[in-house]
Amino acid sequence: MGRHFEVRAAAMAASAKAKSAIYMRASKEIYAAAKSGEPDPNSNLALRSAIEKYRKSCPKDVIERAIEKAKGGDAVAYIPGRYEFMGPAGSYIIVDTLTDNVNRALVSVRTIVTRKGGKMASVSYNFEQLGVLNFSGVAEADVEEALIMGDVDVREVTESDGSIQALVAPSDLEKAKTCLKDLNVTDYDRAEIVMWPNDWIEVDDDALAQLKGMLEQLDECEDVQSVYTNVDNL
């Protein structure tokens, strides 16, 4: 996967268990976003962003059920959490959770990571919050020009095998999408705010195997929403 993708979902999407985990993440995040304001994506930016995040990985009915649930009288309190670890071969790992049981989330995440050679440690200093957009069909130079002319705080625009990746300040993610409409970019492989490493590393085969096993288990954990790492050769 490397730096072009957040470490989750893609490698595991073929299994029913992994799909169930993705649907659960989507339902919780969309429900929480809908509860944070109006349950209407036209007036609720957080909800619109959550829907866009999961639009390609979840069936439409999963998204619609989560919004309908938020409109009801029952209120489930999902609490966000963040856990930081030093992983195999000096890698850094950040795990974000969204849960109705904080103790369960902590125990589950810590158990998975420590059994695969990790330990809790402060590593967030090596990451920066950024907006990331992945899409195709446009020239890199045109993208950079459109974002700069639109007064978007652009950190980096790169192209690989016809796919464009733009990194922007998190507060400018929606502004960037508005600018890119002028280039007829409306379909994104990814458009969300993430934790982006300041420095990337590569690890040896043994550490890589440990890390992959850890990430697969985290991917299936019901309380885990997102996992970030600075390992580039996944």
Secondary structure as a PSIPRED ss2 file (coil, helix, strand):
# PSIPRED VFORMAT (PSIPRED V4.0)

   1 M C   1.000  0.000  0.000
   2 G H   0.000  1.000  0.000
   3 R H   0.000  1.000  0.000
   4 H H   0.000  1.000  0.000
   5 F C   1.000  0.000  0.000
   6 E C   1.000  0.000  0.000
   7 V C   1.000  0.000  0.000
   8 R C   1.000  0.000  0.000
   9 A H   0.000  1.000  0.000
  10 A H   0.000  1.000  0.000
  11 A H   0.000  1.000  0.000
  12 M H   0.000  1.000  0.000
  13 A C   1.000  0.000  0.000
  14 A C   1.000  0.000  0.000
  15 S C   1.000  0.000  0.000
  16 A H   0.000  1.000  0.000
  17 K H   0.000  1.000  0.000
  18 A H   0.000  1.000  0.000
  19 K H   0.000  1.000  0.000
  20 S H   0.000  1.000  0.000
  21 A H   0.000  1.000  0.000
  22 I H   0.000  1.000  0.000
  23 Y H   0.000  1.000  0.000
  24 M H   0.000  1.000  0.000
  25 R H   0.000  1.000  0.000
  26 A H   0.000  1.000  0.000
  27 S H   0.000  1.000  0.000
  28 K H   0.000  1.000  0.000
  29 E H   0.000  1.000  0.000
  30 I H   0.000  1.000  0.000
  31 Y H   0.000  1.000  0.000
  32 A H   0.000  1.000  0.000
  33 A H   0.000  1.000  0.000
  34 A H   0.000  1.000  0.000
  35 K H   0.000  1.000  0.000
  36 S C   1.000  0.000  0.000
  37 G C   1.000  0.000  0.000
  38 E C   1.000  0.000  0.000
  39 P C   1.000  0.000  0.000
  40 D C   1.000  0.000  0.000
  41 P C   1.000  0.000  0.000
  42 N C   1.000  0.000  0.000
  43 S C   1.000  0.000  0.000
  44 N C   1.000  0.000  0.000
  45 L H   0.000  1.000  0.000
  46 A H   0.000  1.000  0.000
  47 L H   0.000  1.000  0.000
  48 R H   0.000  1.000  0.000
  49 S H   0.000  1.000  0.000
  50 A H   0.000  1.000  0.000
  51 I H   0.000  1.000  0.000
  52 E H   0.000  1.000  0.000
  53 K H   0.000  1.000  0.000
  54 Y H   0.000  1.000  0.000
  55 R C   1.000  0.000  0.000
  56 K C   1.000  0.000  0.000
  57 S C   1.000  0.000  0.000
  58 C C   1.000  0.000  0.000
  59 P C   1.000  0.000  0.000
  60 K H   0.000  1.000  0.000
  61 D H   0.000  1.000  0.000
  62 V H   0.000  1.000  0.000
  63 I H   0.000  1.000  0.000
  64 E H   0.000  1.000  0.000
  65 R H   0.000  1.000  0.000
  66 A H   0.000  1.000  0.000
  67 I H   0.000  1.000  0.000
  68 E H   0.000  1.000  0.000
  69 K H   0.000  1.000  0.000
  70 A H   0.000  1.000  0.000
  71 K H   0.000  1.000  0.000
  72 G C   1.000  0.000  0.000
  73 G C   1.000  0.000  0.000
  74 D C   1.000  0.000  0.000
  75 A C   1.000  0.000  0.000
  76 V C   1.000  0.000  0.000
  77 A C   1.000  0.000  0.000
  78 Y C   1.000  0.000  0.000
  79 I E   0.000  0.000  1.000
  80 P E   0.000  0.000  1.000
  81 G E   0.000  0.000  1.000
  82 R E   0.000  0.000  1.000
  83 Y E   0.000  0.000  1.000
  84 E E   0.000  0.000  1.000
  85 F E   0.000  0.000  1.000
  86 M E   0.000  0.000  1.000
  87 G C   1.000  0.000  0.000
  88 P H   0.000  1.000  0.000
  89 A H   0.000  1.000  0.000
  90 G H   0.000  1.000  0.000
  91 S C   1.000  0.000  0.000
  92 Y E   0.000  0.000  1.000
  93 I E   0.000  0.000  1.000
  94 I E   0.000  0.000  1.000
  95 V E   0.000  0.000  1.000
  96 D E   0.000  0.000  1.000
  97 T E   0.000  0.000  1.000
  98 L E   0.000  0.000  1.000
  99 T E   0.000  0.000  1.000
 100 D C   1.000  0.000  0.000
 101 N C   1.000  0.000  0.000
 102 V H   0.000  1.000  0.000
 103 N H   0.000  1.000  0.000
 104 R H   0.000  1.000  0.000
 105 A H   0.000  1.000  0.000
 106 L H   0.000  1.000  0.000
 107 V H   0.000  1.000  0.000
 108 S H   0.000  1.000  0.000
 109 V H   0.000  1.000  0.000
 110 R H   0.000  1.000  0.000
 111 T H   0.000  1.000  0.000
 112 I H   0.000  1.000  0.000
 113 V H   0.000  1.000  0.000
 114 T H   0.000  1.000  0.000
 115 R H   0.000  1.000  0.000
 116 K C   1.000  0.000  0.000
 117 G C   1.000  0.000  0.000
 118 G C   1.000  0.000  0.000
 119 K E   0.000  0.000  1.000
 120 M E   0.000  0.000  1.000
 121 A C   1.000  0.000  0.000
 122 S C   1.000  0.000  0.000
 123 V C   1.000  0.000  0.000
 124 S H   0.000  1.000  0.000
 125 Y H   0.000  1.000  0.000
 126 N H   0.000  1.000  0.000
 127 F E   0.000  0.000  1.000
 128 E E   0.000  0.000  1.000
 129 Q E   0.000  0.000  1.000
 130 L E   0.000  0.000  1.000
 131 G E   0.000  0.000  1.000
 132 V E   0.000  0.000  1.000
 133 L E   0.000  0.000  1.000
 134 N E   0.000  0.000  1.000
 135 F E   0.000  0.000  1.000
 136 S E   0.000  0.000  1.000
 137 G C   1.000  0.000  0.000
 138 V C   1.000  0.000  0.000
 139 A C   1.000  0.000  0.000
 140 E H   0.000  1.000  0.000
 141 A H   0.000  1.000  0.000
 142 D H   0.000  1.000  0.000
 143 V H   0.000  1.000  0.000
 144 E H   0.000  1.000  0.000
 145 E H   0.000  1.000  0.000
 146 A H   0.000  1.000  0.000
 147 L H   0.000  1.000  0.000
 148 I H   0.000  1.000  0.000
 149 M H   0.000  1.000  0.000
 150 G C   1.000  0.000  0.000
 151 D C   1.000  0.000  0.000
 152 V C   1.000  0.000  0.000
 153 D C   1.000  0.000  0.000
 154 V E   0.000  0.000  1.000
 155 R E   0.000  0.000  1.000
 156 E E   0.000  0.000  1.000
 157 V E   0.000  0.000  1.000
 158 T E   0.000  0.000  1.000
 159 E E   0.000  0.000  1.000
 160 S E   0.000  0.000  1.000
 161 D C   1.000  0.000  0.000
 162 G C   1.000  0.000  0.000
 163 S E   0.000  0.000  1.000
 164 I E   0.000  0.000  1.000
 165 Q E   0.000  0.000  1.000
 166 A E   0.000  0.000  1.000
 167 L E   0.000  0.000  1.000
 168 V E   0.000  0.000  1.000
 169 A C   1.000  0.000  0.000
 170 P H   0.000  1.000  0.000
 171 S H   0.000  1.000  0.000
 172 D H   0.000  1.000  0.000
 173 L H   0.000  1.000  0.000
 174 E H   0.000  1.000  0.000
 175 K H   0.000  1.000  0.000
 176 A H   0.000  1.000  0.000
 177 K H   0.000  1.000  0.000
 178 T H   0.000  1.000  0.000
 179 C H   0.000  1.000  0.000
 180 L H   0.000  1.000  0.000
 181 K H   0.000  1.000  0.000
 182 D H   0.000  1.000  0.000
 183 L H   0.000  1.000  0.000
 184 N C   1.000  0.000  0.000
 185 V C   1.000  0.000  0.000
 186 T C   1.000  0.000  0.000
 187 D C   1.000  0.000  0.000
 188 Y C   1.000  0.000  0.000
 189 D C   1.000  0.000  0.000
 190 R E   0.000  0.000  1.000
 191 A E   0.000  0.000  1.000
 192 E E   0.000  0.000  1.000
 193 I E   0.000  0.000  1.000
 194 V E   0.000  0.000  1.000
 195 M E   0.000  0.000  1.000
 196 W E   0.000  0.000  1.000
 197 P E   0.000  0.000  1.000
 198 N C   1.000  0.000  0.000
 199 D C   1.000  0.000  0.000
 200 W C   1.000  0.000  0.000
 201 I E   0.000  0.000  1.000
 202 E C   1.000  0.000  0.000
 203 V C   1.000  0.000  0.000
 204 D C   1.000  0.000  0.000
 205 D H   0.000  1.000  0.000
 206 D H   0.000  1.000  0.000
 207 A H   0.000  1.000  0.000
 208 L H   0.000  1.000  0.000
 209 A H   0.000  1.000  0.000
 210 Q H   0.000  1.000  0.000
 211 L H   0.000  1.000  0.000
 212 K H   0.000  1.000  0.000
 213 G H   0.000  1.000  0.000
 214 M H   0.000  1.000  0.000
 215 L H   0.000  1.000  0.000
 216 E H   0.000  1.000  0.000
 217 Q H   0.000  1.000  0.000
 218 L H   0.000  1.000  0.000
 219 D H   0.000  1.000  0.000
 220 E C   1.000  0.000  0.000
 221 C C   1.000  0.000  0.000
 222 E C   1.000  0.000  0.000
 223 D C   1.000  0.000  0.000
 224 V E   0.000  0.000  1.000
 225 Q E   0.000  0.000  1.000
 226 S E   0.000  0.000  1.000
 227 V E   0.000  0.000  1.000
 228 Y E   0.000  0.000  1.000
 229 T E   0.000  0.000  1.000
 230 N C   1.000  0.000  0.000
 231 V E   0.000  0.000  1.000
 232 D C   1.000  0.000  0.000
 233 N C   1.000  0.000  0.000
 234 L C   1.000  0.000  0.000
